[in-house]
Amino acid sequence: MGKKAIRIIKVIVVTLIGFIIFKYFIYNKTNSNNSNDKSQFETGVNIHFIEPDIKEVNKIHDAGFTVVRMDLTWGIVEKKKGVFDFSKYDKLVKSMTKNNIKILFILDYGNNLYDNGLSPYTDIGREAFSNFAKEAVKHYNGKQIMWEIWNEPNGFWSPKPNVNNYYKLALATINKMRSQDKNAFIVAPALSGFDYSYLNYLGKKGLFKYIDAVSVHPYRAKNPESVISDYRKLLNLIDKYPHSKNIKIFSGEWGYATSYNDMNETKQAQYCIRQYLTNIMCGVNLSIWYDWKNDGNDKYNSEQNYGTVYNNLQPKPAYYAIKNMTATLEGFKYIKRINVGSQNDYVLMFKKGNSTVYALWTTGENHNISINFFRNKIKIVEFTGKKYEQNISNNKYNMDLSQSVKYVLN
């Protein structure tokens, strides 16, 4: 065999090896359905009920929510020392499981049986709380439940916030939960806002090594896009400290009440969708809107006006906007934000196989931009859900942007 033929064979062999490495070790990894992929995202909502109403659960499912977040309150489960009764929550778990909706249970708040009802601060109190958490993991084994340790300990910690006591509780609880199920999905610390001092303390103590997701509640009066720099700081902070390999970021609670100054139901719906999309763009794996329904009928009370539906379950504009978004983006992965020349303009690309969806909006005044598409026919889905097709020439189309998100399928 000649030298030239040998060289050709070598080239072919090297090429085949390279293809195999790419296909099975790189391509499959970056295109898998592994939940560690930051292009994967889930849409959730906070609820405040234990007794599920079939119509209400169906409405949650129909909106496209895949996760609900709810308190699993220690004081309700353990009313006698060492006796755990989860029956009040069993119907909720059964109903959500039946509808393929996962639960993020918040293990929270004090118990009058221990530490005078205060947030656990003694070894006995921490041991008792961690036993409660372990029993919860055992009772709901196989139900795909995620577990969050406390709610806003930098605020809801009695008699006053104490980061060291929270750390001790979290570590004891994690160890007990892992002893029951080494694969339990554990989330912490569910902070109010981006409390970098609190997070730095937990990072230095090594908590990020033992949890699957860091959760924050990015409430603000400003527009949702203002969170981008906060997530950047959060990611940089986590990277400073030892952390689990595929640690995730959860936006566990965040919403806009219609009773806010300069807020109305249309603007709430706009901010709601832009909140979800901005979170996705920032690599947030799970975004949970606060709240599922209005907690009352006082239009001046902010706590009663965060809902996607009214107190009587009649949908608000936010509900329809969420349903439109989840239906349009179902099965798609986030790819990137496309630069169109202005920081105020947002064009996000999502892909599913050969299909592409763009989500478009602006934080500025309404205006037109020219966008290149792959095909000469596009389908536009308006914020309201109205759909229509448009033929374009030279793969370009002048798109009008507003503060309401619209979608273009190409």
Secondary structure in CASP SS format (residue, H / E / C, confidence):
PFRMAT SS
TARGET T0000
AUTHOR 0000-0000-0000
METHOD secondary structure of the structure
MODEL  1
M C 1.00
G C 1.00
K H 1.00
K H 1.00
A H 1.00
I H 1.00
R H 1.00
I H 1.00
I H 1.00
K H 1.00
V H 1.00
I H 1.00
V H 1.00
V H 1.00
T H 1.00
L H 1.00
I H 1.00
G H 1.00
F H 1.00
I H 1.00
I H 1.00
F H 1.00
K H 1.00
Y H 1.00
F H 1.00
I H 1.00
Y H 1.00
N H 1.00
K H 1.00
T H 1.00
N C 1.00
S C 1.00
N C 1.00
N C 1.00
S C 1.00
N C 1.00
D C 1.00
K C 1.00
S C 1.00
Q C 1.00
F C 1.00
E E 1.00
T E 1.00
G E 1.00
V E 1.00
N E 1.00
I C 1.00
H C 1.00
F C 1.00
I C 1.00
E C 1.00
P C 1.00
D C 1.00
I H 1.00
K H 1.00
E H 1.00
V H 1.00
N H 1.00
K H 1.00
I H 1.00
H H 1.00
D H 1.00
A C 1.00
G C 1.00
F C 1.00
T C 1.00
V E 1.00
V E 1.00
R E 1.00
M E 1.00
D E 1.00
L E 1.00
T E 1.00
W H 1.00
G H 1.00
I H 1.00
V H 1.00
E C 1.00
K C 1.00
K E 1.00
K C 1.00
G C 1.00
V E 1.00
F C 1.00
D C 1.00
F C 1.00
S H 1.00
K H 1.00
Y H 1.00
D H 1.00
K H 1.00
L H 1.00
V H 1.00
K H 1.00
S H 1.00
M H 1.00
T H 1.00
K H 1.00
N C 1.00
N C 1.00
I C 1.00
K E 1.00
I E 1.00
L E 1.00
F E 1.00
I E 1.00
L E 1.00
D E 1.00
Y C 1.00
G C 1.00
N C 1.00
N C 1.00
L C 1.00
Y C 1.00
D H 1.00
N H 1.00
G H 1.00
L C 1.00
S C 1.00
P C 1.00
Y C 1.00
T C 1.00
D H 1.00
I H 1.00
G H 1.00
R H 1.00
E H 1.00
A H 1.00
F H 1.00
S H 1.00
N H 1.00
F H 1.00
A H 1.00
K H 1.00
E H 1.00
A H 1.00
V H 1.00
K H 1.00
H H 1.00
Y C 1.00
N C 1.00
G C 1.00
K C 1.00
Q C 1.00
I C 1.00
M E 1.00
W E 1.00
E E 1.00
I E 1.00
W C 1.00
N C 1.00
E C 1.00
P C 1.00
N C 1.00
G C 1.00
F C 1.00
W C 1.00
S C 1.00
P C 1.00
K C 1.00
P C 1.00
N C 1.00
V H 1.00
N H 1.00
N H 1.00
Y H 1.00
Y H 1.00
K H 1.00
L H 1.00
A H 1.00
L H 1.00
A H 1.00
T H 1.00
I H 1.00
N H 1.00
K H 1.00
M H 1.00
R H 1.00
S H 1.00
Q H 1.00
D C 1.00
K C 1.00
N C 1.00
A C 1.00
F E 1.00
I E 1.00
V E 1.00
A E 1.00
P E 1.00
A E 1.00
L E 1.00
S E 1.00
G E 1.00
F C 1.00
D C 1.00
Y H 1.00
S H 1.00
Y H 1.00
L H 1.00
N H 1.00
Y H 1.00
L H 1.00
G H 1.00
K H 1.00
K H 1.00
G C 1.00
L H 1.00
F H 1.00
K H 1.00
Y C 1.00
I C 1.00
D C 1.00
A E 1.00
V E 1.00
S E 1.00
V E 1.00
H E 1.00
P C 1.00
Y C 1.00
R C 1.00
A C 1.00
K C 1.00
N C 1.00
P H 1.00
E H 1.00
S H 1.00
V H 1.00
I H 1.00
S H 1.00
D H 1.00
Y H 1.00
R H 1.00
K H 1.00
L H 1.00
L H 1.00
N H 1.00
L H 1.00
I H 1.00
D H 1.00
K H 1.00
Y C 1.00
P C 1.00
H C 1.00
S C 1.00
K C 1.00
N C 1.00
I C 1.00
K E 1.00
I E 1.00
F E 1.00
S E 1.00
G E 1.00
E E 1.00
W E 1.00
G C 1.00
Y C 1.00
A C 1.00
T C 1.00
S C 1.00
Y C 1.00
N C 1.00
D C 1.00
M C 1.00
N C 1.00
E H 1.00
T H 1.00
K H 1.00
Q H 1.00
A H 1.00
Q H 1.00
Y H 1.00
C H 1.00
I H 1.00
R H 1.00
Q H 1.00
Y H 1.00
L H 1.00
T H 1.00
N H 1.00
I H 1.00
M H 1.00
C C 1.00
G C 1.00
V C 1.00
N C 1.00
L E 1.00
S E 1.00
I E 1.00
W E 1.00
Y C 1.00
D C 1.00
W C 1.00
K E 1.00
N C 1.00
D C 1.00
G C 1.00
N C 1.00
D C 1.00
K C 1.00
Y C 1.00
N C 1.00
S H 1.00
E H 1.00
Q H 1.00
N C 1.00
Y C 1.00
G C 1.00
T C 1.00
V E 1.00
Y C 1.00
N C 1.00
N C 1.00
L C 1.00
Q C 1.00
P E 1.00
K C 1.00
P H 1.00
A H 1.00
Y H 1.00
Y H 1.00
A H 1.00
I H 1.00
K H 1.00
N H 1.00
M H 1.00
T H 1.00
A H 1.00
T H 1.00
L H 1.00
E C 1.00
G C 1.00
F C 1.00
K E 1.00
Y E 1.00
I E 1.00
K E 1.00
R E 1.00
I C 1.00
N C 1.00
V C 1.00
G C 1.00
S C 1.00
Q C 1.00
N C 1.00
D E 1.00
Y E 1.00
V E 1.00
L E 1.00
M E 1.00
F E 1.00
K E 1.00
K E 1.00
G C 1.00
N C 1.00
S E 1.00
T E 1.00
V E 1.00
Y E 1.00
A E 1.00
L E 1.00
W E 1.00
T E 1.00
T C 1.00
G C 1.00
E C 1.00
N C 1.00
H E 1.00
N E 1.00
I E 1.00
S E 1.00
I E 1.00
N E 1.00
F C 1.00
F C 1.00
R C 1.00
N C 1.00
K E 1.00
I E 1.00
K E 1.00
I E 1.00
V E 1.00
E C 1.00
F C 1.00
T C 1.00
G C 1.00
K C 1.00
K E 1.00
Y E 1.00
E E 1.00
Q E 1.00
N E 1.00
I C 1.00
S E 1.00
N C 1.00
N C 1.00
K E 1.00
Y E 1.00
N E 1.00
M E 1.00
D E 1.00
L E 1.00
S C 1.00
Q C 1.00
S C 1.00
V C 1.00
K E 1.00
Y E 1.00
V E 1.00
L E 1.00
N C 1.00
END
